[in-house]
Amino acid sequence: MATVVHLAARVHIIDDRAADPLAVFRRVNVEGTVRLAECAVQAGAKRFVFVSSIKVNGEKTSHAAFTEQNTPNPEDAYAISKWEAEQTLRKIEAESGMEVVILRPPLIYGPEVKANFLNLVKLVDKGIPLPLGRINNTRSLLGLSNMVSAITTCITHEKAAGKTYLLSDGEDVSTPELVRCIATALGKKPRLLPIPPTLLRLAGKLTGKSAQIDRLLGSLVIDSSKIRDELGWQPVCTMQEELAKMAKAIKE
């Protein structure tokens, strides 16, 4: 069946210099999505797979993992635009009959990774000591291979129609554990300094980077059992396998 997969977006930007960030995010992520969906309807597409973001659920978890049943709690302009796009797509679905599948992934890593994850990989590769040894958190991530596999499943599986799914590798790790996994993939020795989180938060306040420090220290855990139970989807790649692919691509 004819299916459109929509991944393009204006992504989360640190130190966004736009005069009205929400307006810019809405123009790209909401209005752009609506136009594409309308074109898909006119072209006779049967299904529209939209890659949203776990940030629609919120920025962090405390006691329980995020699920599809959570009340959306988008906090920044990027997340708000993604949530608004989701709602608009459901209206188009109801009016047109085109099936909409919404996917909310966490941070995606793999070959050609960019932004903060790439910066972390470079620091580990250079053997620079990182003050992350005392962080006690839990993060859900999603390897690129698993992301592609989930999208492929949602293109073809009849039960995916009209559903929203949260995605993850199912291998939740702490920030120090992630650094160790990256170091293993790079063939390096991890260098983690046992700096208390309170000092990291203080450093964040002094440098104006409290939001970045909070994300680094906080937990974000995803329950991806719904897509596994309903569609039979399973990750095709372990975290260490995906990190190995990423390391190879970076070295090449």
Disulfide bonds with the S-S distance in Angstrom:
none
